[in-house]
Amino acid sequence: RFEKLGWSIGIFLNGAEVTLQMSRLRQNVNAFTLDARRKTDSTVAAMLIIIVIIVLLIMGIAVALISRFSESITQPILQLGDAVEQISGGNLDINGVVTSDTEELGRLAFSFNAMAGRLKTFIKNMALAHSEQQRISTELNIAKEIQTAMLPRRFPSNDKQNSNFDLYAMMHPAKDISGDFYDFFVVNEKTLVMFIGDVAGTGIPASLFMVTTKTLLHAYLQQGMPLNKAVVQTNRELSMRNESGLFVTVWAGALDIKTRKLEFINAGHVPPFLKSGKARFGSLITAPDPSLGFIESAKYHLHETLLQTGDVLFLYTNGILEAFNPEHQQYELIRLQTMLDENCSLPMQDLITFIREDISAFASSHSQDDDIAMLAVKLQ
């Protein structure tokens, strides 16, 4: 409409045609949209399939790598476990464990192989050492039997044909064999010879020195050689051949069975106890002489005393006085003297057994540090 001119213009359109065009346009748009959506869905689906395939490939590769790596770790560990089981079962002849490519397991396998070799060598050496120890133990037992057999085992107290004296003796070593010894025998049916000795030290060297000393003294005195001469000769023999530097203390006596005169020599030994008459036991102390095997030219003094019926002579080694209890208290001389006084009426075998049991009771769990020997004789 144009107001200034007073004109009006009108346009007439066919509604059906307009609607048809719009419908076609809408259909085209919808078709395009649907086609685009289909193409998009197809593309997305293809991409998803590709992604899944890639993920599966990656997972497969990862599983393969992990499996291979895991096998490289577990296989040596399984081998180690099997090897440990074989060794625990006593099989030391196993082949070496295969080393691993990894540094830690390689070191472990190498260390295990080295340990297995050293263990085999160690057990072999232990077996040899045990065999050697068994051999030494067997030899020591034989030596102990020989040494024990050298000491008199038949005592006058058990001999009904000899009623002049009651005599008993014993020796108890600190180890398998001893350096202590005793001996007694009758010469020419009139003299009772007896002696007791203590080699400085214990074990094999002391036992060998003991055997030599006892053999020499016994041989000289058995031949009827005077007591002082026999001791001097024994000392000379020991000193000349004493490369080990050992020495032995000896108390030796010769009792005339008829006159009851006792001649004796103390070569550095602990004084014996003597009970004379109704008196208590007292130490038979004399001037000290050197031990045997120490000085080749040593002189020894002969002493004598007269005994009577009922007198008791008790010889011993210092292993008694070196007995200790768990509180480190020493078995004292006064205790030994008291035991002798209180039990002097017993037979000599019972007296010595009683003293031995008292020493054991005193020491209790404390080990014996020194050999012990005792000899007791009572005139009847």
URVEN-V223822 format. One line per field, one symbol per residue. burial: I if it has 24 or more other C-alpha atoms within 12 Angstrom, else O. A space follows every 10 residues. Layout:
burial->???
//
This chain:
burial->OOOOOOOOOO OOOOOOOOOO OOOOOOOOOO OOOOOOOOOO OOOOOOOOOO OOOOOOOOOO OOOOOOOOOO OOIOIIIOII OOIIOOIOOO OIOIOOIIII OOOOIOOIIO OIIOOIOOOO OOOOOOOOOO OOOOOOOOOO OOOIOOIIOO IIOOIIIOOO OOOIIIIIII IIIIIIIIII IIIIIIIOOO IIIIIIIIII IIIIIIIIII IIIIIIIIII IIOOOIIIII IIIIIIIIIO OIOOOIIIII IIIIIIIOOI OIIIIIIIII IIIIIIOOOO IIIIOOOOII IIIIIOOIII IIIOIIIIII IIIIIIIIII IIIIIOOOOI IOIOOIIOII IOIIOIIIIO IIIOIIOOIO OIIOOOOIII IIIIIIIIIO
//
